[in-house]
Amino acid sequence: MRTLNITYSALAPGTPETFTADVGKYLLETTHHNLTGNAATMRIWRNGVAPNASPSHTATQATGVVPGNAGIITIDLVTINTALNLVSTTEAVWHYSLEVSHTGVPVHICSGYLIRTFN
């Protein structure tokens, strides 16, 4: 299991200090396998809530997490931030767990804190 904390600005998701490539996209490099067409799920829940509780938000290909070629998973933090704002506009620290279903078997990629700064 890999721990990866992701920090971004909630006021300007897409600022250059923590992002690469497209504005608002966080690129996560996994393996060199082509992950295109695989299902990805990123469960996000509030800090202090049990990991097995209902997530505050679940991102999929349609809502912010897209597996691609060369093992790259693109996380659209602009889309995810918008969804998190529907839950809370002041919560800064969230937890997440990211998995990809490869040939129908869910494979845990990473988990950690999803930290929104408000400055």
HUHU-V541467 format. One record per pair of residues at least 12 apart in sequence whose ideal C-beta (glycine too) atoms are under 10 Angstrom apart, sorted by the first residue. I is the first residue (numbers start at 1). GAP is how many residues later the second one is. Records with the same first field share a line. If there is no record, write none. Layout:
I = GAP + GAP
This chain:
1 = 96 + 107 + 108 + 109 + 110
2 = 26 + 28 + 96 + 106 + 107 + 108 + 109 + 110
3 = 107 + 108 + 109 + 110
4 = 22 + 24 + 92 + 94 + 105 + 106 + 107 + 108 + 109 + 110
5 = 88 + 90 + 91 + 105 + 106 + 107 + 108 + 109 + 110
6 = 12 + 20 + 22 + 69 + 71 + 74 + 88 + 90 + 92 + 104 + 106 + 107 + 108 + 109 + 110
7 = 19 + 85 + 106 + 107 + 108 + 109 + 110
8 = 16 + 18 + 67 + 69 + 70 + 72 + 73 + 106 + 107 + 108 + 109
9 = 68 + 72 + 107 + 108 + 109 + 110
10 = 67 + 71 + 74 + 75 + 79 + 80 + 81 + 82 + 105 + 106 + 107 + 108 + 109
11 = 70 + 105 + 106 + 107 + 108
12 = 12 + 66 + 69 + 105 + 107
13 = 12 + 13 + 63 + 64 + 65 + 66 + 67 + 68 + 69 + 103
14 = 12 + 62 + 63 + 64 + 67
15 = 102
18 = 59 + 99
19 = 56 + 58
21 = 51 + 53
22 = 52 + 54 + 56
23 = 55
24 = 40 + 51 + 52 + 53 + 54 + 55 + 56 + 57
25 = 39 + 41 + 49 + 50 + 51 + 52 + 53 + 54
26 = 38 + 39 + 47 + 48 + 49 + 50 + 51 + 54 + 88
27 = 41 + 45 + 46 + 47 + 48
28 = 37 + 39 + 43 + 44 + 45 + 46 + 47 + 70 + 81 + 82
29 = 41 + 42 + 43 + 44
30 = 37 + 40 + 41 + 42 + 43 + 68 + 70 + 77 + 79 + 80
31 = 39 + 40 + 41 + 69 + 71 + 76 + 78
32 = 37 + 38 + 39 + 40
33 = 34 + 36 + 37 + 38 + 67 + 69
34 = 33 + 34 + 35 + 36 + 37 + 38
35 = 31 + 32 + 33 + 34 + 35 + 36 + 37 + 38 + 65 + 67 + 72 + 74
36 = 30 + 31 + 32 + 33 + 34 + 36
37 = 24 + 30 + 31
38 = 23 + 28 + 29 + 30 + 35 + 62 + 63 + 64 + 65 + 66 + 69
39 = 21 + 22 + 26 + 28 + 60 + 61 + 62 + 63 + 65 + 67
40 = 19 + 20 + 21 + 24 + 25 + 26 + 27 + 28 + 33 + 34 + 35 + 58 + 59 + 60 + 61 + 66 + 69
41 = 14 + 17 + 18 + 19 + 20 + 24 + 56 + 57 + 58 + 59 + 60 + 65 + 68
42 = 13 + 15 + 16 + 17 + 18 + 21 + 22 + 23 + 31 + 33 + 38 + 54 + 55 + 56 + 57 + 58 + 67 + 68 + 69 + 72
43 = 12 + 13 + 14 + 15 + 16 + 52 + 53 + 54 + 55 + 56 + 68
44 = 12 + 13 + 14 + 15 + 20 + 36 + 39 + 40 + 43 + 50 + 51 + 52 + 53 + 54 + 70
45 = 12 + 13 + 42 + 49 + 50 + 51 + 52 + 69
46 = 38 + 41 + 42 + 45 + 47 + 48 + 49
47 = 44 + 45 + 46 + 47 + 48 + 66 + 67 + 68
48 = 45 + 47
49 = 45 + 46
50 = 45
51 = 44 + 46 + 60
55 = 32 + 39 + 40 + 41 + 42
56 = 27 + 28 + 30 + 31 + 32 + 35 + 38 + 39 + 40
57 = 23 + 25 + 26 + 27 + 29 + 30 + 37 + 39 + 57
58 = 25 + 38
59 = 16 + 17 + 18 + 20 + 21 + 24 + 25 + 37 + 39
61 = 13
62 = 17
63 = 13 + 16 + 17 + 19 + 20
64 = 12 + 13 + 14 + 15 + 16 + 17 + 18 + 19
65 = 14 + 15 + 31 + 33 + 34 + 35 + 44
67 = 31 + 33 + 34 + 35 + 42
71 = 29 + 38
73 = 25 + 27 + 36 + 37
75 = 21 + 23 + 39
77 = 37 + 39
80 = 14 + 16 + 34 + 36
81 = 33 + 35
84 = 30 + 32
85 = 31
88 = 28
89 = 27 + 29
90 = 26 + 28
91 = 25
92 = 21 + 22 + 23 + 24 + 25 + 26
93 = 20 + 21 + 22 + 23
94 = 18 + 19 + 20 + 21 + 22
95 = 16 + 17 + 18 + 19
96 = 14 + 15 + 16 + 17 + 18
97 = 12 + 13 + 14 + 15
98 = 12 + 13 + 14
99 = 12
